[in-house]
Amino acid sequence: MRKLVPEGATMAAFALRWILMHEAVTVVIPGARNGEQAKANAAAASLAPLSHDVMAATREIYERLIAPHVHHRW
């Protein structure tokens, strides 16, 4: 997944940006252990929108590796 993260962005910022791009999501409340993490989380909203190709690649990884372990819970 790291190869999909835009240059200069953290994995956490990428994950938050990915979540924010979903129509069904209206708010994200990430955790932070200190002020620096909170600022970094807030900065994720200023990342450029992820491309269609990055969104598709991320979706494929999610559906293949994560969904089978969590979707039965809701």
N, C-alpha and C positions, 0 to 999 in steps of 0.2 A: 504494500500500500504506500510505503514511503516514496516510491518513484512518482506517485501522483501528486504529492504535496508541492505546491508552487514554491519556487525559490524564495528564500527569506521568510517563509511561514513555518510555524511549528506544527507538529502533528495535531496538537490540541486545537490550534486555530483552524486548521483544515477540517477537523471533525466538527467543530462548531459551525463553520461556514457551510459545510455539507448539510447539516441539520437545518440551518436557517433557510436553505434553498427549497425545502419541501413546503408545498402549499398548505398542508395540514398543520404545520407548525407555526404557532403564533408567538411563542416565547420559549427561550431556552434559559434554564437556571443552572449554570455550571457551578461546581464547587471551586473554592480557592482557599489555600492555606495561608496566604499572605496578600498584602496589597499589590505586589508585583504580579502575582498570578491573576488577580482580579483585573488589573489593567490589561494584561495580555489577553484574557478572555474577552474583554470589551473590544479590543482591537480587532478581533476576528470578524466583527461586523463590517469593518472597513476593507477587508480583503475583496479583491475583484470577484465577481461571480465565477463559479467554476464552469468550465466549458462542458458542452454536451458530452464530449468524449470522456472527460474525467468523471462526470456524473455516471455515465454508463459503466465505466470500468469499476467504479466504487460500488455501484449497485450489484454488479456481477460478483464481486468479492463478498459483499454482504450476504447475498442470497446463497452463495455456495458454502461459506464458512461460518456464518453467524446465525442466519435465520433458522436452520434446523435445530439449533439449541435454545431458541427463545420464543419462536412463534407459537408454540403450543401453550405458552403461558398467558396468552390473551385471546 
